[in-house]
Amino acid sequence: MQRRFPSLNALRTFEAAARHLSFSMAAEELNVTQAAVSRQIKLLEDDFGTALFNRLTRAVELTDAGRRLFPQVSDAFHQLELASSQVWGNKGSGVLTVSVLPTFSVKWLMPRLLDFSELHPDIEVHLVNTIAPVNFERAEVDLAIRVGSTESQDSNLSQVEIDLLMVRGGEALIYQDLLPDEMIAVASPDYLARHGPITNVYDLQHVDLIHMATRQNAWADYLFALGLKAPPTQDGPSYGHFFLSLQAAIEGRGVALVPEILGKADLRSGLLVQALPQKVQSAGAYYLIGRKSGWKQKKIRIFREWILDKAHRI
């Protein structure tokens, strides 16, 4: 006997509309018009011979038939996604898209990617450099690297204002610890020669402090952690990316407060020196983030193992 199935496209549209309880949000997710969503739902209702949604004035709700259908359809699409991931996962080649913070990309990841390309020439890594939130429910990315905390922040630690709340995907995501977020004060040798050595945290009150727009409390938190309660002056340049703060420090514009892992290359080259020996752990860390459904996919597994090995070698 020939099997009879409803339209797969109509079922996909129904699943999205039922999950959001919104035709407009389903349209946005599927990148179609709201009218197209309505047509697909109507086709499915005609095929079943019953209404699946009650159309209210400004909302929709599932009918009894829709409530019976939704969990089954949702589970079927989930199983299809898992099966597809397993098949794709057996293919070593392909494009791997990673959303990454710009300074982390420039200062840490990109200098190491040549090694990955030489080891795995069949996997092409595409980097999306951005501080914008990552929405794994919609974005076409395989992995993301972000800094923040997966737990409530300890008030004794330096705050991280770019946090993991900017990653959407809920319980469908995995957070892999990658690197610590330890803050250090850095300056150019020339700047310290002109302004005198910084021998203690109190000396920071008499130099130009370079600020980060995304971590406005960083200096206050750093000094508080070292026992200095008086907040530093907010005078001095402010930048939106750590690589700009690092460059400003290299050019002798002041003392920058940066994550140690982002400043190591410039410290090794001698372009910067650590102005104070103390480093302060922030409330967060750097995480590698991905979907649970694709976590074991071959190209993702290979990249995960490679980047964790690099992180452990620091």
C-alpha positions as CSV (number, residue, x, y, z in Angstrom):
1,M,0.0,0.0,0.0
2,Q,1.3,3.4,-1.0
3,R,2.1,5.7,2.0
4,R,0.3,9.0,2.2
5,F,2.0,12.0,3.8
6,P,1.1,15.7,4.1
7,S,3.3,18.3,2.5
8,L,6.7,18.4,4.2
9,N,6.9,22.1,3.6
10,A,3.4,22.6,5.2
11,L,4.4,20.5,8.2
12,R,7.6,22.5,8.6
13,T,5.6,25.7,8.5
14,F,3.0,24.3,11.0
15,E,5.8,23.3,13.4
16,A,7.4,26.8,13.4
17,A,4.0,28.5,13.8
18,A,2.9,26.2,16.6
19,R,6.3,26.6,18.4
20,H,6.1,30.4,18.3
21,L,2.3,30.6,18.4
22,S,2.7,33.3,15.8
23,F,2.5,33.3,12.0
24,S,4.7,36.4,11.7
25,M,7.5,34.9,13.8
26,A,7.3,31.7,11.8
27,A,7.5,33.7,8.6
28,E,10.7,35.5,10.0
29,E,12.3,32.2,11.0
30,L,11.5,30.5,7.6
31,N,12.4,33.7,5.6
32,V,9.0,33.9,3.9
33,T,6.0,36.2,4.0
34,Q,3.3,35.9,6.6
35,A,0.9,35.3,3.8
36,A,3.0,32.3,2.6
37,V,2.8,30.9,6.2
38,S,-1.0,31.3,6.2
39,R,-1.3,29.6,2.8
40,Q,0.8,26.6,4.0
41,I,-1.3,26.2,7.2
42,K,-4.5,26.4,5.2
43,L,-3.3,23.7,2.8
44,L,-2.5,21.5,5.7
45,E,-5.8,22.1,7.4
46,D,-7.6,21.3,4.1
47,D,-5.6,18.1,3.8
48,F,-6.5,17.0,7.3
49,G,-10.0,18.3,7.0
50,T,-9.9,20.2,10.3
51,A,-8.6,23.5,11.8
52,L,-5.2,23.5,13.5
53,F,-5.3,27.0,14.7
54,N,-7.9,29.4,16.1
55,R,-7.3,32.8,14.5
56,L,-7.8,35.4,17.2
57,T,-7.6,39.2,16.7
58,R,-3.9,39.6,17.4
59,A,-2.8,36.1,18.1
60,V,-3.3,32.4,17.2
61,E,-3.8,29.4,19.4
62,L,-3.7,25.7,18.7
63,T,-7.0,23.8,18.4
64,D,-7.3,20.4,20.0
65,A,-6.2,18.8,16.7
66,G,-3.3,21.2,16.5
67,R,-2.2,20.4,20.1
68,R,-2.3,16.6,19.3
69,L,-0.3,17.1,16.1
70,F,2.4,19.6,17.3
71,P,4.5,17.4,19.7
72,Q,4.5,14.5,17.1
73,V,5.6,16.8,14.3
74,S,8.2,18.6,16.5
75,D,9.7,15.3,17.6
76,A,9.8,14.0,14.0
77,F,11.7,17.0,12.8
78,H,14.1,16.7,15.8
79,Q,14.8,13.1,14.9
80,L,15.3,14.0,11.2
81,E,17.8,16.7,12.3
82,L,19.7,14.2,14.5
83,A,19.8,11.6,11.7
84,S,21.0,14.2,9.2
85,S,23.7,15.4,11.6
86,Q,24.9,11.9,12.0
87,V,25.2,11.4,8.2
88,W,26.8,14.8,7.7
89,G,29.1,14.0,10.7
90,N,30.6,11.1,8.8
91,K,31.9,13.5,6.2
92,G,35.2,15.0,7.2
93,S,35.1,17.8,4.6
94,G,33.0,20.9,4.5
95,V,32.8,24.5,5.7
96,L,32.9,25.2,9.4
97,T,31.4,28.6,10.4
98,V,32.6,30.0,13.7
99,S,31.2,33.3,15.2
100,V,34.0,34.8,17.2
101,L,34.7,38.0,19.1
102,P,36.9,40.3,16.9
103,T,39.9,40.7,19.2
104,F,40.0,37.1,20.2
105,S,39.9,36.3,16.4
106,V,42.8,38.6,15.6
107,K,45.0,38.1,18.6
108,W,44.4,34.4,19.5
109,L,42.6,32.3,16.9
110,M,43.8,33.5,13.5
111,P,47.5,33.1,14.3
112,R,46.8,29.4,15.1
113,L,44.4,28.6,12.2
114,L,47.2,27.9,9.7
115,D,48.1,24.9,11.9
116,F,44.5,23.7,11.7
117,S,44.4,24.1,7.9
118,E,47.6,22.2,7.5
119,L,46.3,19.4,9.7
120,H,42.8,19.3,8.2
121,P,42.8,20.7,4.6
122,D,39.4,19.3,3.9
123,I,37.7,21.5,6.5
124,E,37.4,25.2,5.5
125,V,37.0,27.5,8.5
126,H,34.9,30.6,8.0
127,L,35.2,33.2,10.8
128,V,32.3,35.6,11.5
129,N,34.0,38.4,13.6
130,T,31.3,40.2,15.6
131,I,30.3,41.2,19.2
132,A,26.6,40.9,18.2
133,P,24.5,38.3,19.9
134,V,24.5,34.8,18.4
135,N,21.1,33.3,17.8
136,F,21.7,29.6,17.2
137,E,18.0,29.2,16.4
138,R,18.4,31.2,13.3
139,A,22.1,32.0,12.5
140,E,23.9,29.7,10.1
141,V,26.9,29.1,12.4
142,D,28.3,25.9,13.7
143,L,30.1,27.2,16.7
144,A,30.6,30.4,18.6
145,I,33.3,31.7,20.9
146,R,32.1,34.1,23.6
147,V,33.1,35.4,27.0
148,G,30.8,35.5,30.0
149,S,29.4,33.4,32.8
150,T,26.9,30.5,32.8
151,E,26.2,31.2,36.4
152,S,25.3,34.1,38.6
153,Q,28.3,36.4,39.0
154,D,30.3,36.6,42.2
155,S,30.4,40.2,43.4
156,N,34.0,39.8,44.4
157,L,35.0,39.2,40.8
158,S,35.4,41.6,37.9
159,Q,32.1,41.9,36.0
160,V,31.8,40.7,32.4
161,E,29.3,42.8,30.6
162,I,29.4,40.9,27.4
163,D,27.9,37.7,28.7
164,L,26.4,34.4,27.6
165,L,22.9,35.8,27.8
166,M,23.8,37.2,24.3
167,V,23.7,33.6,23.0
168,R,20.3,32.3,22.2
169,G,19.4,28.7,21.9
170,G,18.5,27.8,25.4
171,E,18.9,24.2,26.6
172,A,19.7,23.1,23.0
173,L,23.3,24.4,23.4
174,I,26.5,23.1,25.0
175,Y,29.0,25.4,26.7
176,Q,32.6,24.1,26.6
177,D,35.1,25.9,28.9
178,L,37.9,27.2,26.7
179,L,40.1,29.8,28.4
180,P,40.1,31.9,31.5
181,D,39.3,35.6,31.4
182,E,42.1,37.1,33.6
183,M,42.6,40.9,33.4
184,I,46.0,42.6,33.4
185,A,47.2,46.2,33.1
186,V,49.6,46.8,30.1
187,A,51.4,49.8,28.7
188,S,54.2,50.5,26.2
189,P,57.8,50.7,27.5
190,D,58.0,54.2,26.2
191,Y,54.9,55.3,28.1
192,L,56.3,54.0,31.3
193,A,59.7,55.6,30.6
194,R,58.0,59.0,30.2
195,H,55.6,58.7,33.1
196,G,57.7,56.8,35.5
197,P,57.3,53.2,36.7
198,I,54.1,52.0,38.2
199,T,55.1,50.3,41.5
200,N,51.6,49.9,43.0
201,V,47.9,50.2,42.2
202,Y,47.9,53.8,43.7
203,D,50.2,54.9,40.9
204,L,47.4,54.1,38.4
205,Q,45.5,57.2,39.6
206,H,48.2,59.4,38.1
207,V,48.4,57.9,34.6
208,D,46.0,57.8,31.6
209,L,43.7,54.9,31.8
210,I,42.4,53.4,28.5
211,H,38.7,52.3,28.9
212,M,36.5,49.7,27.2
213,A,33.0,50.7,26.2
214,T,31.8,47.1,26.6
215,R,33.3,46.8,30.1
216,Q,32.8,50.2,31.7
217,N,33.4,48.9,35.2
218,A,36.6,47.0,34.4
219,W,39.1,49.4,36.0
220,A,37.0,50.0,39.1
221,D,36.5,46.2,39.5
222,Y,40.2,45.6,38.9
223,L,41.3,48.1,41.5
224,F,38.7,47.0,44.0
225,A,39.9,43.4,43.7
226,L,43.4,44.6,44.6
227,G,42.2,46.5,47.6
228,L,41.8,50.0,46.3
229,K,38.2,51.2,46.8
230,A,38.5,54.6,45.3
231,P,37.2,54.4,41.7
232,P,39.6,55.5,39.0
233,T,39.0,58.6,36.9
234,Q,36.9,58.1,33.8
235,D,39.2,60.4,31.9
236,G,41.1,58.9,29.0
237,P,40.2,57.3,25.7
238,S,37.5,54.6,25.4
239,Y,37.2,52.0,22.7
240,G,34.7,49.4,21.7
241,H,37.2,46.5,21.0
242,F,40.1,45.2,22.9
243,F,42.4,45.3,19.8
244,L,41.9,49.1,19.7
245,S,42.7,49.3,23.4
246,L,45.8,47.3,22.8
247,Q,46.8,49.4,19.8
248,A,46.3,52.6,21.8
249,A,48.5,51.2,24.6
250,I,51.2,50.3,22.0
251,E,51.1,53.9,20.7
252,G,51.7,55.2,24.2
253,R,48.3,56.7,24.9
254,G,48.0,55.2,28.4
255,V,47.6,52.0,30.4
256,A,45.1,49.4,29.1
257,L,43.3,46.7,31.0
258,V,42.9,43.7,28.8
259,P,42.4,39.9,29.1
260,E,45.8,38.3,29.5
261,I,45.3,35.9,26.6
262,L,44.7,38.8,24.2
263,G,47.8,40.7,25.3
264,K,50.3,37.8,25.3
265,A,51.5,38.2,21.8
266,D,52.3,41.9,22.3
267,L,53.9,41.2,25.6
268,R,56.1,38.5,24.0
269,S,57.1,40.9,21.2
270,G,58.0,43.7,23.6
271,L,55.5,46.1,22.2
272,L,53.8,46.1,25.6
273,V,54.9,45.3,29.2
274,Q,52.8,44.4,32.1
275,A,52.4,47.6,34.2
276,L,51.5,45.7,37.4
277,P,52.2,42.0,38.2
278,Q,48.7,41.4,39.5
279,K,46.0,39.8,37.4
280,V,42.4,39.6,38.3
281,Q,40.0,36.8,37.4
282,S,36.8,38.2,35.9
283,A,33.4,36.7,36.7
284,G,33.4,34.8,33.4
285,A,35.5,32.8,31.0
286,Y,35.8,32.1,27.3
287,Y,33.5,29.4,26.0
288,L,33.2,27.4,22.9
289,I,29.4,27.1,22.2
290,G,27.5,24.9,19.9
291,R,24.2,23.0,19.3
292,K,23.8,19.7,21.1
293,S,22.4,18.3,17.9
294,G,25.6,18.9,16.0
295,W,28.2,18.6,18.8
296,K,29.5,15.2,17.6
297,Q,29.4,16.1,13.9
298,K,32.8,15.1,12.6
299,K,34.1,18.5,11.4
300,I,32.8,20.1,14.7
301,R,34.4,17.4,16.8
302,I,37.7,17.8,15.0
303,F,37.7,21.6,15.5
304,R,36.7,21.2,19.2
305,E,39.5,18.8,19.9
306,W,42.0,21.0,18.1
307,I,41.1,24.3,19.8
308,L,41.0,22.7,23.2
309,D,44.5,21.3,22.7
310,K,45.7,24.8,21.7
311,A,44.0,26.3,24.7
312,H,45.6,23.8,27.1
313,R,49.1,24.6,25.7
314,I,49.0,28.2,26.8
